[in-house]
């Protein structure tokens, strides 16, 4: 379930948009508008999945990352709602 | 509680699902092609239907419906429908809503398909299986096409097809649509009587399961909706956010409201319930993929990464982007212009031919100046549309389009749009018609509408002759630093258009088009070699659609305007001038004859309906500094903006003068207002008129295309009113403001 696990407060984890290019992490928790959260998860970003940040766009936004070997771009405001545990 | 599913249960009770399916023996079998975007399903569709498909619209929405015919090995002919690319049955766009509605039997004009061919990109099986599992769970017959097997081999991936078939419970056919591999096997499988999968993949969490079953028990049975799919329908009702017309229309009274109440209760008690089924599905997917797919380990530095490093590089990315966009833009002009000139000459030749054959009179005039002019106007747009859609096809097929949107997204986000709006808006600088047509790549409904509505503010090439004439007449050719005053003026006009677009987009997004924060997520597909056959087929298709849909409106407008400008006939004054002209020619004074002829034409125009409308308009446009002569030009501009120039020439008795003609410029400068005896026009008025042309919606062809792309008359009319009101107010501000500041009169 997309709930806090093992008593770890999601707020203590890093967000997807804080990753540096080349950095990998595991999805821990997703927050945001429910319909948007569902769609992001449907695209493969379920808790437990690995993601790797590829780059930020030349103007800084959006960001490109790799999940299940697919490249997706997401605006930082949405990425800020995705908590990850960096490896 | 529902009994175990038997999809062949007879219908009973009031129908939730109203898509009536006639008895199977009479009706042609329908096969739907379905899959994620970028799965190559459109290539497969083209292969199966041999590029002969009919394109229309689903009623009431802006989603395109593509249906073609296919002959199966047994000789049986089937209809193949290419459903829009989709990521999930829980829709996030009008395209995806159609897919769900067709599969659940909610789409009145499209009954659920007899067989679904689900296309999967075999190099990304796990992500693509998400929608596949949702579709399998519906209980309809499915065949899975594992596409891009050529890429699978290249990347050293191994797929165990039997394991997949076992786990999914449906036939799995490896193919490569692009290379033509496996198509024979696929067609033979499509010919079989495929049974729906009996596997169960999903596990609803208990609380969700209870609510779903409660809702599901209230839904009546219908023979075209398998029992298994009823839970999916129940979920759709639960997740509905109130915007769904089809659900509201088909749900029995009270069920939809109950669903909303239940949903709100769950929001309060089980947070995150809206995505619970998603995780369960991916767990099932990971199991299946573990058994069926073996990928080589390690990070692969693929070609795509090398391209991306350059194309989305922080510095090189934008630079290359500007170069590529510039090249495309330039090509639209360079390639389209000769073709447009050719069409122009051909139409003139045709007109000349007819003039030689038919006697002078209303029929000949209607044919030449009304019908041929109208057809010519329509055909003239085709080269621009064709070239632009060629480039759009290449950009989309190669995958660069997503990168372009990726680079521009931040800038476009500032005005409430997304990166996908950039290219349609850029194209509108050439002509808004292909620009508006290009907005179909924008999936967000509101963004697409707003982009369509502001695209005409980008000063198109038809405005250039008007700018050139007015700048040439009224703006002195002096240098200001490195640039000339005319140059600055021209640039300002373009700038005003862009600023208007930005402003209107921001206002529209905040008022008419309010909604929850939409999700902007985009897949950046691997780079691929474009499929030239598909691209040319699509260019042809778009051009033909334009000619058929917009062409009729343009023709009608041309005929109406011809009538307005030709009738009533010149009257005694014009007739007198005509006879004097003939006399002069016969007497061997051709120059004088020509002069008199032009005067006659001018007088005739003034007396026509167009002229009278122009005069009638005068009180409304006086505050902008315009007089009745400009008024006539505004009326004729409805055919095409550049007609303004030839109308001015006729009004000033200059026959064939164009925007570069020195005499026309002189006439404009020297024209006298008979009432006051003073100059009729001034540089301030010239600027005011230019500003009017920047902002006004005069192009009926654009209105016709907007009507087609939005599938309603509401938005084109809104655009007409909004733009013309804005144009009037801006011209007013420029003229009156300029006068108040003492800048002219």
Interface residues (C-beta under 8 A of the other chain):
Chain A: X1 X2 X3 X30 X33 X34 X35 X36 X37 X38 X39 X40 X41 X42 X43 X44 X46 X47 X49 X54 X55 X57 X58 X59 X60 X61 X62 X64 X68 X69 X70 X71 X72 X73 X74 X75 X78
Chain B: X87 X88 X90 X92 X123 X124 X126 X127 X130 X205 X239 X241 X267 X271 X272 X274 X275 X276 X278 X279 X282 X308 X312 X313 X314 X315 X317 X318 X402 X406 X407 X409 X410 X411 X413 X516 X517 X519 X520 X521 X522 X523 X524 X525
